[in-house]
Amino acid sequence: MILANGNVYDTSCQDELLDTLEERLNRTLAEQSLSPEPVIAAIDRLGRRLDRGEFDSLLSQVELADRYLAQIRPHLTREALEYKLRVELGTDAAPFVTRPPEGLPPITVRPAPLGVLLHIAAGNVDGLPAYSVVEGLLTGNINILKLPQADNGLSVEILRQLIREEPALADFIYAFDTPSEDVDALLRMAQLSDGVVVWGGDGAVSAVRRFAPVGVKLIEWGHRLSFAYLSGAQERERDWPALARHIVETRQLLCSSCQVIFLDTDALGEGEAFCRSFVPLLERATDRFRAALGEKGEGSLYAWETRLEHAADRLPGTLFPGRGCSLTLREDRELELSPLHGNVLVKCLPQKALLPVLRRQKGRLQTAGLLCPAQDRPALTQLLARAGVTRIAPPGSMSRTLSGEGHDGEFPLRRYVRTVDIQEPSPDRPI
Protein backbone atom coordinates (compact mmCIF):
# COMPACT_ATOMS: atom_id res chain seq x y z
CA MET A 1 0.00 0.00 0.00
CA ILE A 2 1.28 3.45 -0.99
CA LEU A 3 -0.04 6.89 -0.03
CA ALA A 4 0.80 9.77 -2.36
CA ASN A 5 -0.86 13.19 -2.66
CA GLY A 6 -3.80 11.94 -0.60
CA ASN A 7 -4.47 8.89 -2.77
CA VAL A 8 -3.85 5.22 -1.98
CA TYR A 9 -2.11 3.07 -4.58
CA ASP A 10 -1.18 -0.57 -4.86
CA THR A 11 2.41 -1.53 -4.10
CA SER A 12 2.89 -2.41 -7.78
CA CYS A 13 2.74 1.32 -8.60
CA GLN A 14 5.94 2.09 -6.67
CA ASP A 15 8.31 2.53 -9.61
CA GLU A 16 5.84 4.63 -11.55
CA LEU A 17 5.30 6.93 -8.56
CA LEU A 18 9.02 7.22 -7.87
CA ASP A 19 9.58 8.24 -11.50
CA THR A 20 7.38 11.32 -10.96
CA LEU A 21 8.26 12.00 -7.32
CA GLU A 22 11.03 14.53 -7.95
CA GLU A 23 8.72 16.65 -10.09
CA ARG A 24 5.98 16.53 -7.43
CA LEU A 25 8.36 17.44 -4.62
CA ASN A 26 9.88 20.35 -6.53
CA ARG A 27 6.46 21.72 -7.42
CA THR A 28 5.38 21.66 -3.78
CA LEU A 29 8.63 23.25 -2.59
CA ALA A 30 8.33 26.01 -5.19
CA GLU A 31 4.65 26.80 -4.78
CA GLN A 32 3.59 25.88 -1.23
CA SER A 33 4.64 26.34 2.38
CA LEU A 34 3.26 24.76 5.51
CA SER A 35 2.85 26.55 8.83
CA PRO A 36 2.24 24.66 12.10
CA GLU A 37 -1.33 25.95 12.52
CA PRO A 38 -3.15 23.73 9.98
CA VAL A 39 -1.22 20.71 11.26
CA ILE A 40 -2.14 21.46 14.88
CA ALA A 41 -5.78 22.09 13.99
CA ALA A 42 -6.02 18.82 12.03
CA ILE A 43 -4.48 16.75 14.83
CA ASP A 44 -6.70 18.40 17.43
CA ARG A 45 -9.81 17.55 15.39
CA LEU A 46 -8.52 14.00 14.91
CA GLY A 47 -8.20 13.68 18.67
CA ARG A 48 -11.81 14.75 19.17
CA ARG A 49 -12.96 12.13 16.67
CA LEU A 50 -10.92 9.61 18.61
CA ASP A 51 -12.85 10.52 21.76
CA ARG A 52 -16.14 9.94 19.92
CA GLY A 53 -15.10 6.38 19.12
CA GLU A 54 -14.80 6.87 15.36
CA PHE A 55 -11.51 4.93 15.24
CA ASP A 56 -12.42 2.02 17.50
CA SER A 57 -12.22 -0.45 14.61
CA LEU A 58 -8.77 0.88 13.68
CA LEU A 59 -7.57 0.62 17.27
CA SER A 60 -8.80 -2.96 17.49
CA GLN A 61 -5.61 -4.06 15.72
CA VAL A 62 -3.50 -2.48 18.49
CA GLU A 63 -2.67 -4.61 21.51
CA LEU A 64 -4.00 -3.17 24.78
CA ALA A 65 -5.70 -0.37 22.86
CA ASP A 66 -7.08 1.32 25.99
CA ARG A 67 -3.64 1.69 27.53
CA TYR A 68 -2.16 2.78 24.23
CA LEU A 69 -4.86 5.40 23.79
CA ALA A 70 -4.32 6.67 27.33
CA GLN A 71 -0.65 7.22 26.49
CA ILE A 72 -1.03 8.98 23.14
CA ARG A 73 -4.25 10.96 23.63
CA PRO A 74 -2.66 13.75 25.75
CA HIS A 75 -0.26 14.47 22.86
CA LEU A 76 -3.06 14.99 20.33
CA THR A 77 -4.34 18.32 21.60
CA ARG A 78 -3.76 21.88 20.49
CA GLU A 79 -2.37 22.74 23.93
CA ALA A 80 0.17 19.91 23.89
CA LEU A 81 1.34 20.60 20.33
CA GLU A 82 1.72 24.34 20.87
CA TYR A 83 3.63 23.61 24.06
CA LYS A 84 5.90 21.21 22.15
CA LEU A 85 6.66 23.89 19.57
CA ARG A 86 7.42 26.51 22.24
CA VAL A 87 9.71 24.23 24.22
CA GLU A 88 11.57 22.69 21.29
CA LEU A 89 11.93 25.69 19.00
CA GLY A 90 11.39 28.66 21.32
CA THR A 91 12.18 31.99 19.69
CA ASP A 92 13.75 30.13 16.77
CA ALA A 93 10.27 29.45 15.47
CA ALA A 94 9.96 33.03 14.19
CA PRO A 95 12.35 35.33 12.29
CA PHE A 96 14.53 37.56 14.42
CA VAL A 97 17.21 40.19 13.80
CA THR A 98 20.79 40.07 15.07
CA ARG A 99 23.07 43.10 15.12
CA PRO A 100 26.73 42.20 14.69
CA PRO A 101 29.40 44.34 16.41
CA GLU A 102 31.56 47.02 14.77
CA GLY A 103 28.63 48.67 13.02
CA LEU A 104 28.08 45.84 10.56
CA PRO A 105 24.61 45.67 8.99
CA PRO A 106 21.93 43.63 10.83
CA ILE A 107 21.18 40.06 9.84
CA THR A 108 17.68 38.64 9.67
CA VAL A 109 17.67 35.02 10.83
CA ARG A 110 14.76 33.11 9.36
CA PRO A 111 13.96 29.49 10.30
CA ALA A 112 13.15 27.14 7.45
CA PRO A 113 12.30 23.46 7.08
CA LEU A 114 15.07 21.17 5.91
CA GLY A 115 12.84 20.52 2.88
CA VAL A 116 12.13 16.84 2.33
CA LEU A 117 12.48 14.24 5.11
CA LEU A 118 12.68 10.50 4.49
CA HIS A 119 11.46 8.65 7.59
CA ILE A 120 12.68 5.05 7.86
CA ALA A 121 10.47 3.85 10.69
CA ALA A 122 10.74 0.99 13.15
CA GLY A 123 7.76 -1.17 14.03
CA ASN A 124 8.28 -1.64 17.78
CA VAL A 125 5.72 1.03 18.73
CA ASP A 126 2.26 1.23 17.14
CA GLY A 127 1.68 4.64 15.55
CA LEU A 128 5.33 5.75 15.82
CA PRO A 129 5.80 5.99 12.02
CA ALA A 130 2.84 8.37 11.73
CA TYR A 131 4.03 10.42 14.70
CA SER A 132 7.46 10.82 13.11
CA VAL A 133 5.69 12.27 10.05
CA VAL A 134 3.69 14.61 12.32
CA GLU A 135 6.94 16.04 13.71
CA GLY A 136 8.10 16.62 10.15
CA LEU A 137 4.83 18.39 9.33
CA LEU A 138 5.03 20.62 12.41
CA THR A 139 8.35 21.92 11.06
CA GLY A 140 6.95 22.48 7.55
CA ASN A 141 8.71 19.60 5.79
CA ILE A 142 7.54 17.32 3.02
CA ASN A 143 7.63 13.78 4.41
CA ILE A 144 8.33 10.44 2.74
CA LEU A 145 7.63 7.52 5.07
CA LYS A 146 9.15 4.11 4.55
CA LEU A 147 6.70 1.89 6.41
CA PRO A 148 7.90 -0.87 8.73
CA GLN A 149 7.04 -4.39 7.69
CA ALA A 150 4.74 -4.97 10.68
CA ASP A 151 2.67 -1.81 10.19
CA ASN A 152 -0.34 -3.58 8.63
CA GLY A 153 -1.78 -0.36 7.21
CA LEU A 154 -2.17 1.43 10.55
CA SER A 155 0.10 4.37 9.72
CA VAL A 156 -1.35 4.88 6.24
CA GLU A 157 -4.87 5.04 7.69
CA ILE A 158 -3.81 7.54 10.36
CA LEU A 159 -2.19 9.75 7.73
CA ARG A 160 -5.22 9.42 5.42
CA GLN A 161 -7.47 10.62 8.22
CA LEU A 162 -5.10 13.52 8.91
CA ILE A 163 -5.32 14.56 5.25
CA ARG A 164 -9.10 14.24 5.45
CA GLU A 165 -9.05 16.79 8.27
CA GLU A 166 -6.73 19.13 6.35
CA PRO A 167 -6.54 18.47 2.58
CA ALA A 168 -3.63 20.94 2.25
CA LEU A 169 -1.41 18.29 3.88
CA ALA A 170 -1.81 15.91 0.94
CA ASP A 171 1.22 17.25 -0.94
CA PHE A 172 3.38 16.98 2.18
CA ILE A 173 2.81 13.28 2.93
CA TYR A 174 4.01 10.18 1.06
CA ALA A 175 4.16 6.64 2.44
CA PHE A 176 5.69 3.59 0.74
CA ASP A 177 5.57 -0.02 1.96
CA THR A 178 8.98 -0.62 0.39
CA PRO A 179 10.81 -3.62 1.87
CA SER A 180 14.20 -2.92 3.46
CA GLU A 181 15.82 -5.21 0.90
CA ASP A 182 14.82 -2.86 -1.94
CA VAL A 183 17.91 -0.67 -1.54
CA ASP A 184 17.55 0.83 -5.03
CA ALA A 185 14.13 2.29 -4.20
CA LEU A 186 15.32 3.56 -0.81
CA LEU A 187 18.34 5.18 -2.46
CA ARG A 188 16.05 6.96 -4.93
CA MET A 189 14.00 8.33 -2.02
CA ALA A 190 17.13 9.37 -0.11
CA GLN A 191 18.53 11.19 -3.14
CA LEU A 192 15.38 13.32 -3.23
CA SER A 193 15.59 14.14 0.48
CA ASP A 194 17.34 16.78 2.54
CA GLY A 195 17.33 14.63 5.66
CA VAL A 196 16.93 10.95 6.50
CA VAL A 197 15.27 10.13 9.82
CA VAL A 198 16.09 6.55 10.78
CA TRP A 199 14.55 4.63 13.67
CA GLY A 200 15.90 1.21 14.62
CA GLY A 201 18.86 -0.83 15.72
CA ASP A 202 22.50 -0.77 14.75
CA GLY A 203 21.81 -2.72 11.56
CA ALA A 204 19.23 -0.24 10.30
CA VAL A 205 21.38 2.78 11.17
CA SER A 206 24.48 1.26 9.55
CA ALA A 207 22.55 0.40 6.39
CA VAL A 208 21.28 3.96 6.04
CA ARG A 209 24.77 5.36 6.57
CA ARG A 210 25.99 3.22 3.69
CA PHE A 211 23.44 4.36 1.12
CA ALA A 212 22.61 7.92 2.20
CA PRO A 213 24.07 10.40 -0.30
CA VAL A 214 26.70 12.90 0.77
CA GLY A 215 25.08 16.17 1.84
CA VAL A 216 21.90 14.56 3.15
CA LYS A 217 21.52 15.14 6.88
CA LEU A 218 21.29 11.91 8.88
CA ILE A 219 18.98 12.06 11.90
CA GLU A 220 19.46 8.84 13.84
CA TRP A 221 17.08 7.59 16.53
CA GLY A 222 18.84 4.31 17.24
CA HIS A 223 18.10 1.70 19.87
CA ARG A 224 19.00 2.69 23.42
CA LEU A 225 19.51 0.89 26.71
CA SER A 226 17.65 1.77 29.89
CA PHE A 227 17.88 0.44 33.44
CA ALA A 228 16.66 0.83 37.00
CA TYR A 229 18.98 1.89 39.82
CA LEU A 230 17.93 1.03 43.37
CA SER A 231 19.88 2.65 46.20
CA GLY A 232 19.30 2.77 49.94
CA ALA A 233 15.99 2.33 51.77
CA GLN A 234 13.05 2.68 49.39
CA GLU A 235 9.27 2.73 49.44
CA ARG A 236 9.12 -0.95 48.57
CA GLU A 237 5.34 -1.33 48.88
CA ARG A 238 4.78 1.43 46.30
CA ASP A 239 7.84 1.53 44.05
CA TRP A 240 8.80 -2.12 43.62
CA PRO A 241 5.37 -3.15 42.25
CA ALA A 242 5.46 -0.13 39.91
CA LEU A 243 8.82 -1.29 38.54
CA ALA A 244 7.49 -4.82 38.08
CA ARG A 245 4.46 -3.52 36.16
CA HIS A 246 6.70 -1.40 33.92
CA ILE A 247 8.90 -4.40 33.08
CA VAL A 248 5.97 -6.65 32.23
CA GLU A 249 3.75 -4.15 30.41
CA THR A 250 6.49 -2.85 28.10
CA ARG A 251 7.76 -6.42 27.59
CA GLN A 252 11.15 -4.66 27.61
CA LEU A 253 10.78 -3.91 23.89
CA LEU A 254 11.06 -0.11 24.12
CA CYS A 255 14.22 1.94 24.31
CA SER A 256 12.93 3.20 27.68
CA SER A 257 12.28 -0.32 29.04
CA CYS A 258 14.27 -1.60 32.00
CA GLN A 259 16.85 -4.14 30.85
CA VAL A 260 18.92 -4.42 34.04
CA ILE A 261 18.05 -3.74 37.66
CA PHE A 262 21.21 -2.37 39.27
CA LEU A 263 21.53 -2.51 43.05
CA ASP A 264 23.73 -0.03 44.92
CA THR A 265 25.84 -2.70 46.60
CA ASP A 266 28.76 -4.98 45.88
CA ALA A 267 27.40 -7.83 48.01
CA LEU A 268 25.90 -10.66 45.98
CA GLY A 269 24.01 -11.78 49.08
CA GLU A 270 21.98 -8.57 48.93
CA GLY A 271 21.32 -9.26 45.28
CA GLU A 272 19.99 -12.74 46.12
CA ALA A 273 17.73 -11.30 48.82
CA PHE A 274 16.36 -8.74 46.37
CA CYS A 275 15.64 -11.40 43.74
CA ARG A 276 13.75 -13.59 46.20
CA SER A 277 11.63 -10.60 47.25
CA PHE A 278 11.05 -9.21 43.75
CA VAL A 279 10.08 -12.40 41.89
CA PRO A 280 6.60 -12.60 43.52
CA LEU A 281 5.92 -8.97 42.48
CA LEU A 282 6.98 -9.78 38.93
CA GLU A 283 4.72 -12.85 38.94
CA ARG A 284 1.69 -10.83 40.05
CA ALA A 285 2.34 -8.18 37.39
CA THR A 286 2.71 -10.93 34.78
CA ASP A 287 -0.54 -12.61 35.76
CA ARG A 288 -2.51 -9.34 35.65
CA PHE A 289 -1.01 -8.23 32.34
CA ARG A 290 -1.58 -11.52 30.55
CA ALA A 291 -5.12 -11.74 31.83
CA ALA A 292 -5.76 -8.25 30.39
CA LEU A 293 -4.06 -9.18 27.14
CA GLY A 294 -5.91 -12.48 26.90
CA GLU A 295 -2.84 -14.53 26.16
CA LYS A 296 -0.45 -16.73 28.06
CA GLY A 297 2.01 -18.00 25.50
CA GLU A 298 4.71 -15.56 24.42
CA GLY A 299 6.09 -14.56 27.83
CA SER A 300 5.98 -18.14 29.08
CA LEU A 301 7.98 -19.30 26.06
CA TYR A 302 10.64 -16.69 26.77
CA ALA A 303 10.71 -17.70 30.44
CA TRP A 304 11.13 -21.40 29.60
CA GLU A 305 13.77 -20.59 27.01
CA THR A 306 15.70 -18.67 29.67
CA ARG A 307 15.46 -21.68 32.02
CA LEU A 308 16.71 -24.05 29.32
CA GLU A 309 19.62 -21.75 28.48
CA HIS A 310 20.62 -21.77 32.14
CA ALA A 311 20.24 -25.53 32.39
CA ALA A 312 22.54 -25.94 29.40
CA ASP A 313 25.07 -23.56 30.99
CA ARG A 314 24.77 -21.17 28.05
CA LEU A 315 23.64 -18.30 30.28
CA PRO A 316 25.75 -17.21 33.25
CA GLY A 317 24.33 -16.25 36.62
CA THR A 318 21.83 -17.55 39.16
CA LEU A 319 18.27 -17.99 37.90
CA PHE A 320 15.27 -17.04 40.04
CA PRO A 321 12.32 -18.42 38.02
CA GLY A 322 8.72 -17.27 38.32
CA ARG A 323 5.44 -17.95 36.51
CA GLY A 324 6.10 -16.69 33.00
CA CYS A 325 8.96 -14.46 34.19
CA SER A 326 12.38 -14.67 35.82
CA LEU A 327 15.28 -12.80 37.36
CA THR A 328 18.90 -13.65 36.66
CA LEU A 329 21.51 -12.43 39.14
CA ARG A 330 24.88 -11.99 37.46
CA GLU A 331 28.27 -11.21 38.94
CA ASP A 332 29.38 -8.81 36.22
CA ARG A 333 28.38 -5.14 36.20
CA GLU A 334 27.72 -4.44 32.52
CA LEU A 335 24.59 -2.84 31.11
CA GLU A 336 23.21 -5.10 28.38
CA LEU A 337 20.01 -6.29 26.76
CA SER A 338 17.94 -8.64 28.92
CA PRO A 339 16.22 -11.85 27.74
CA LEU A 340 13.05 -9.67 27.41
CA HIS A 341 9.35 -10.36 28.08
CA GLY A 342 9.55 -10.21 31.88
CA ASN A 343 12.92 -11.93 32.15
CA VAL A 344 15.23 -9.41 33.78
CA LEU A 345 18.89 -9.20 34.68
CA VAL A 346 19.92 -8.10 38.18
CA LYS A 347 23.45 -6.86 38.95
CA CYS A 348 25.28 -5.27 41.85
CA LEU A 349 26.72 -1.85 41.01
CA PRO A 350 27.88 0.41 43.86
CA GLN A 351 27.85 4.16 43.24
CA LYS A 352 31.64 4.37 43.05
CA ALA A 353 31.58 2.16 39.93
CA LEU A 354 28.43 3.61 38.38
CA LEU A 355 29.95 6.19 36.04
CA PRO A 356 32.77 4.07 34.55
CA VAL A 357 30.39 1.17 33.92
CA LEU A 358 27.76 3.33 32.21
CA ARG A 359 30.37 5.21 30.18
CA ARG A 360 31.16 1.95 28.42
CA GLN A 361 27.71 2.30 26.81
CA LYS A 362 28.00 6.00 26.03
CA GLY A 363 25.82 6.99 23.11
CA ARG A 364 23.40 4.15 23.89
CA LEU A 365 22.10 5.30 27.26
CA GLN A 366 18.56 6.54 27.61
CA THR A 367 16.35 6.22 30.69
CA ALA A 368 17.34 5.52 34.27
CA GLY A 369 14.57 4.53 36.66
CA LEU A 370 15.94 5.95 39.91
CA LEU A 371 14.67 4.63 43.21
CA CYS A 372 16.39 6.06 46.29
CA PRO A 373 15.76 8.13 49.44
CA ALA A 374 14.70 11.71 48.69
CA GLN A 375 17.82 13.21 50.24
CA ASP A 376 20.06 11.15 47.91
CA ARG A 377 18.17 11.89 44.70
CA PRO A 378 19.91 15.18 43.69
CA ALA A 379 23.42 13.69 43.94
CA LEU A 380 22.46 10.46 42.15
CA THR A 381 20.61 12.40 39.45
CA GLN A 382 23.72 14.48 38.81
CA LEU A 383 25.91 11.36 38.69
CA LEU A 384 23.61 9.63 36.19
CA ALA A 385 23.50 12.74 34.00
CA ARG A 386 27.30 12.97 34.01
CA ALA A 387 27.50 9.32 32.96
CA GLY A 388 25.45 10.11 29.83
CA VAL A 389 21.89 9.18 30.81
CA THR A 390 19.42 11.42 28.97
CA ARG A 391 16.26 10.77 30.99
CA ILE A 392 15.73 10.10 34.70
CA ALA A 393 12.34 9.06 36.07
CA PRO A 394 10.72 6.98 38.81
CA PRO A 395 10.94 3.28 37.83
CA GLY A 396 7.21 2.98 37.20
CA SER A 397 7.27 5.95 34.81
CA MET A 398 10.27 5.01 32.69
CA SER A 399 8.19 4.69 29.51
CA ARG A 400 5.71 7.48 30.20
CA THR A 401 6.21 10.30 27.69
CA LEU A 402 5.36 13.93 28.34
CA SER A 403 4.88 16.83 25.93
CA GLY A 404 8.02 18.92 25.67
CA GLU A 405 10.40 16.13 26.63
CA GLY A 406 13.54 15.60 24.62
CA HIS A 407 14.19 12.33 22.82
CA ASP A 408 17.54 10.66 23.43
CA GLY A 409 18.87 13.96 24.78
CA GLU A 410 17.73 16.13 21.88
CA PHE A 411 14.65 18.03 20.75
CA PRO A 412 13.50 16.40 17.48
CA LEU A 413 11.97 19.55 15.97
CA ARG A 414 15.30 21.38 16.17
CA ARG A 415 16.88 18.68 14.03
CA TYR A 416 14.24 19.11 11.32
CA VAL A 417 14.84 22.82 10.68
CA ARG A 418 17.69 25.01 9.45
CA THR A 419 18.36 28.74 9.64
CA VAL A 420 18.67 31.14 6.74
CA ASP A 421 20.73 34.29 7.33
CA ILE A 422 19.58 37.26 5.24
CA GLN A 423 21.90 40.26 4.87
CA GLU A 424 20.55 43.38 3.26
CA PRO A 425 23.01 45.41 1.13
CA SER A 426 24.40 48.48 2.89
CA PRO A 427 24.48 51.72 0.89
CA ASP A 428 27.94 52.68 2.19
CA ARG A 429 29.58 49.27 1.71
CA PRO A 430 30.25 47.48 -1.57
CA ILE A 431 28.40 44.24 -2.17
Disulfide bonds with the S-S distance in Angstrom:
none
